[in-house]
Amino acid sequence: MTYQASSTYDSTTGRAIAGIFVAGVMFVLGYTVVRVSLAQPAASSPAPELAEVQVVVPGEGTLWADVGTSY
């Protein structure tokens, strides 16, 4: 009976390790696909030389300047 319990434990542990490994691989692949798709220019966006819109990202101080002062 001890051998059967040990075998079941080894099988469960192996499945858990395999599951964690597969989840890690899926995360890395998904992250890579998202990064590659975001790095490619969108088909509907105009050519860079034609687009004269500049995107300005404000600093954290500007974003949080009025927190707690207005309701």
GROMACS elastic network, one bead per residue, 0.5 to 0.9 nm:
[ bonds ]
;  ai    aj funct       b0    kb
    1     4     6  0.52575   500
    1     5     6  0.65169   500
    1     6     6  0.87856   500
    2     5     6  0.52549   500
    2     6     6  0.62250   500
    2     7     6  0.86025   500
    3     6     6  0.51630   500
    3     7     6  0.61235   500
    3     8     6  0.86826   500
    4     7     6  0.50587   500
    4     8     6  0.62292   500
    4     9     6  0.86357   500
    5     8     6  0.51337   500
    5     9     6  0.61792   500
    5    10     6  0.86407   500
    6     9     6  0.50345   500
    6    10     6  0.61285   500
    6    11     6  0.85499   500
    7    10     6  0.51164   500
    7    11     6  0.61387   500
    7    12     6  0.86351   500
    8    11     6  0.50588   500
    8    12     6  0.61512   500
    8    13     6  0.85411   500
    9    12     6  0.51502   500
    9    13     6  0.60576   500
    9    14     6  0.84579   500
   10    13     6  0.51118   500
   10    14     6  0.59938   500
   10    15     6  0.85483   500
   11    14     6  0.51179   500
   11    15     6  0.62023   500
   11    16     6  0.86448   500
   12    15     6  0.51394   500
   12    16     6  0.61715   500
   12    17     6  0.86716   500
   13    16     6  0.50667   500
   13    17     6  0.61869   500
   13    18     6  0.85229   500
   14    17     6  0.51951   500
   14    18     6  0.60635   500
   14    19     6  0.84866   500
   15    18     6  0.50138   500
   15    19     6  0.59812   500
   15    20     6  0.86008   500
   16    19     6  0.50484   500
   16    20     6  0.62562   500
   16    21     6  0.85952   500
   17    20     6  0.51936   500
   17    21     6  0.61622   500
   17    22     6  0.86321   500
   18    21     6  0.50291   500
   18    22     6  0.60947   500
   18    23     6  0.85270   500
   19    22     6  0.51298   500
   19    23     6  0.60779   500
   19    24     6  0.85576   500
   20    23     6  0.50695   500
   20    24     6  0.61554   500
   20    25     6  0.86666   500
   21    24     6  0.51264   500
   21    25     6  0.62583   500
   21    26     6  0.86300   500
   22    25     6  0.51062   500
   22    26     6  0.60919   500
   22    27     6  0.85523   500
   23    26     6  0.50969   500
   23    27     6  0.61314   500
   23    28     6  0.87012   500
   24    27     6  0.50964   500
   24    28     6  0.62658   500
   24    29     6  0.86315   500
   25    28     6  0.51980   500
   25    29     6  0.61427   500
   25    30     6  0.85036   500
   26    29     6  0.51506   500
   26    30     6  0.59721   500
   26    31     6  0.84360   500
   27    30     6  0.51443   500
   27    31     6  0.59966   500
   27    32     6  0.84984   500
   28    31     6  0.51428   500
   28    32     6  0.61076   500
   28    33     6  0.86338   500
   29    32     6  0.51154   500
   29    33     6  0.61729   500
   29    34     6  0.86523   500
   30    33     6  0.51484   500
   30    34     6  0.62035   500
   30    35     6  0.86062   500
   31    34     6  0.52276   500
   31    35     6  0.61701   500
   31    36     6  0.86391   500
   32    35     6  0.51471   500
   32    36     6  0.61217   500
   32    37     6  0.85418   500
   33    36     6  0.52002   500
   33    37     6  0.60810   500
   33    38     6  0.85573   500
   34    37     6  0.51519   500
   34    38     6  0.60915   500
   34    39     6  0.85337   500
   35    38     6  0.51933   500
   35    39     6  0.61115   500
   35    40     6  0.88994   500
   36    39     6  0.51034   500
   36    40     6  0.65843   500
   37    40     6  0.55301   500
   37    41     6  0.84563   500
   38    41     6  0.74874   500
   38    42     6  0.85140   500
   40    43     6  0.89644   500
   41    44     6  0.85955   500
   41    45     6  0.72569   500
   42    45     6  0.54824   500
   42    46     6  0.87119   500
   43    46     6  0.80498   500
   45    48     6  0.84475   500
   45    51     6  0.85005   500
   46    49     6  0.82308   500
   46    50     6  0.63338   500
   46    51     6  0.61064   500
   47    50     6  0.53417   500
   47    51     6  0.63521   500
   48    51     6  0.52037   500
   48    52     6  0.79080   500
   49    52     6  0.74366   500
   51    54     6  0.84803   500
   58    61     6  0.80817   500
   58    62     6  0.61528   500
   58    63     6  0.66988   500
   59    62     6  0.54926   500
   59    63     6  0.64717   500
   59    64     6  0.89008   500
   60    63     6  0.50110   500
   60    64     6  0.61191   500
   60    65     6  0.82344   500
   61    64     6  0.53616   500
   61    65     6  0.56473   500
   62    65     6  0.51176   500
   62    66     6  0.81864   500
   63    66     6  0.77699   500
   63    67     6  0.84696   500
   64    67     6  0.54409   500
   65    68     6  0.86969   500
   65    69     6  0.85182   500
   66    69     6  0.53203   500
   66    70     6  0.65157   500
   67    70     6  0.68181   500
   67    71     6  0.87335   500
   68    71     6  0.72827   500
